[in-house]
Amino acid sequence: MKRWILCAAILAALCSVLSAQDKGQEEAAFQVASIFTDHMVLQREASVPVWGWAEPGTKVMAVPSWDKKKYTATAASDGRWEMKVATPAAGGPYTLNLLAGKKERIFLQDVMIGEVWLCSGQSNMALSMIGGTSQGVVGAFEQIAEAPEYADRIRFFDIKDGKAFEPQTSVKCKWERTDGAVTANVSAVGYLFAKRLTRSLGVPVGIIANPWGGCLLPPWMPVEYLEKYVKGQIPDEKYQAILDRRDAPDPDRNAPRQVGTMYNARMYPVKGYAIRGFVWYQGCSELIFNDIAYYDKLQAAMVRCWRDMWGDTEDKLPFYFTLLAPYGYSHPEGEGRGYFVENQLASLDIIPNSGVAVTETLGDIGCIHPGRKQEVADQFAVLALERVYGVGTGLGNGAFAHPDRVSFPADSPVEVRKIHQSGYDLDIRKSDRADDTIVLHFVDTRIGLGHYSDYGFPVKGFEVAGADRVFHPVPALANLDNIVIDCSGIEGPVAVRYAFHNWCEADLQTALGIPVASFRTDDWPMTSK
């Protein structure tokens, strides 16, 4: 009997403890949004939003160690509170002490102040520094080996959450210092971009990494943005097909296809976290789904959505994106990628404060994930240094070299005119020359095209067509800012194309090694994918 009474007493005590724990959990309603964790980077010299939840009416106070000021907010009827905290010039580590009422406290440590960027897209942004199966990243060993040197200065918030069909308020993620183990498994482009910035600016850099391999564009915005900015701009049947796409019920399987699923799961929980801008690397799936002619409209709608999420009505947050790299796409000779890149570049006309990284000479015919990520990251970094930070690089806004005029032989039947092509103007002329050459003049090359020591460096990837619209490969030479094409084998030449295939042997670069994007001087409709 005594033994039974003793067991009952122990059981009652245990139930009392568990009940107290449950009660404590219920009362512990105070929390900060999931993006605020130890090791985070906050945007420097800004008024950064800090938010979370508490019992309605609760007074919340934040005390950062950098200024020891008291910032306050009151939880609204839905429990949400938000305050703006002033950040200093770059530095750290600091702490951020959050208090609710007199008892509840959240203490965040190792907080750095610096530059924050959101990097998103699909598998070429997701590709980690260590690479994928038989798909390595050039220079990865060195980057991983020296990562500890940059662990204090480069931090990652690497989102891995699945899809969601309703907006979420949190993600299962935390900020991490990029030691070797972390660096090996984060976005190679994101890391290399951050490393270039921290070395050039001398400040910590935080990356919110948010890619999903194979994703389409519509999942990154709610349907309202498609209705407002895309509907009526594309054929009705195409618009309806976009709306009809559905993801599998399992949120962690298959690439995102359905409108809004990535917005709900991965963008909504972090919206408003103070950042400097967006970097985007995506497009392969849109090519496969034949959204070639409408990509610019979809991308512009997504950017409008994201900027609105950050309250950016003046388009101050830059949006830098990568052009689709050459790859076989099951039809190497097809033209689909050429038209797609052209449409990507057309985004420059309709997305203010945007810029591109060119990948024309960085692709791989047999691998959709080319390993040369440093060149992509460096182009993004130069865009940011020149346009955002006012750091003179001598390259000027990323040095996007492109033709501004083309001169055909005097007897060519080409129509003399000016066209707007792929984000820039092109002047089509006839020369007074009697020879069989076409001359393309380029701008923004900085020190010329081709190999820096050869005036007359042969380049691959050029084709010329006559009135029959059949293109033929032609010899071409890079000479300072000009490309001189031998069109002697073409009767009545009227059009030039460069690298206008899914894959071809094209190698035109500036003398600084920056690739030149594919282009054409005609406006003929697409004949093959």
C-alpha positions, 0 to 999 in steps of 0.5 A: 500500500505504501509503495502504491501511495509513493508511486502515485505521489511521484506520478502526480508530481511529474504531471504537475511539472509537465503541466507547468511546462505546458503552461510556460510554453503557452505563456511564452508567446514572445518570439522574434521572426525566424530570420533574426538569429545569432550570427546574422548580418544587418544592413549597415547605416539603415533603419532596419525593421525588426519584428515578431509576435507577443501577447496582444498589448505587450510592450516590446523593447530592443536594446542593441549593443552598438548604440545602447538605445531603447527601441520600442513597439507594442504587439497589435491585436494579432500579436505582431509587433515591429520596430525600426532599429538604427544601424551604424557603419559596418562592424561587429560582433554586436548583440541585440537584446529583446525584452517583452514585458518584465520577464520574457527575453531573447538575446541574439549574439554575434550580430554583424553590421554590413551589406545584405543581398538576397540571392535566388533562382534555380539550380545554377544558383543553388549549386553548392561550392562543393558542386553536384555529382560529377559537376564541380565548381572551378576553384572550389578546393581553394575556396573551401580551404580558405573559408575560415579566414572569411567566416566572420565576414561572410554569413549565410541564411540558407533557406531550404523550406519546401513549397507552401500553398498559403503564406507562411510566417517563418522558415526553418533556418538560421544564420551561419558563419561560413567556415569550411563545412558551411561554405562547401554546402552553400550557393557557389555564386552567392558565396563568391559574390559575397567574398568579392564584395567583402574584399572590395568594401572591407565590410561583412556581407550577409547572403539570404540564399533562396533558390530551388532547382528547376523552379519557374518564375510564377511560383515566386509571386502571388496571382495578383501580380500576374493578373495586374502585370502579365494578363493581357500582355501575353496570349490568353491561352498561355496565361491560362496555362500558367495559372493551371500549373499545379505542384504535387501535394508533397511540398518537398518534392518536384520543382515548383510550378504552381503560382505563389508556392515559393512566394508563400514558403520562402519570400513571405517569411523574410519580406522586409528584412533590410537588404541592399538588392537582389541577385537572380540566376534562373531561366532553364525551366522557362526555356523548356516550358516554352515561355521564351517570348514572355520571360521579360513580362514574367520577370518584370512582374516578379521584380515588381512584387519583390520590390513592393514586399520591401516597400520599394516604390522607387525601384531603389533595390537593384535586380541583377540577373544571369543570362542563360548559359549555352547548353545542348538542351537536346537540340544543340543546333536549335535557336531557342536559347538565342531567342530566350537570351534576347528576351531576357535582355529585353527585361532591361527595358522594363525593369528599372535599375537592373543589370546582367551577368553574361555567360556566353563563353562559360557554358558546357554542352553536356552539363546544364550547371557550368562550373565557372561560377567565379566569372558570374559572381564577379560580374554581379560584384562589378555591377554592385560596386559601380552602381550601388556603392560608387566604387570606381572599377574602370569597367563601368556598370559591369561593362556590358559590351554590345554592338551599336552599329553594323555596316553591310557592303554597299551592294547589300539589299539590307534595309537601312534602319535603326532597331531596338534589340535586346535592351539596346539600340542598333544602327543598321547601315550600308558602307561605301566599301566595295569589299565583301565585309560586314563590320560590327562596332561595339561599345562598352568594351573598355579596351577592345575585343578579343585577345589583348595583344592581337589586332585581328584575333579570330573569333568563332560563332558568327553567321550571316544570311542572305534574303533566303534567311539561311544562316552560314558560319563565316570567318570573323576577326576582332579588331579593337572595338570592331568585328570584321566579318568575311561575307564573300561566300554569302549572296546579298548578305542582310543579317548577322547572328552571333552565338544564336543557338542552344550550343555552338563554338562561340568565343567572343569576349572583351579583352578583359575576358568578359563574355559578349552576349548572343545577338542578331541584327534581324527580327525574323521569327523563331524557326527552331527551339 
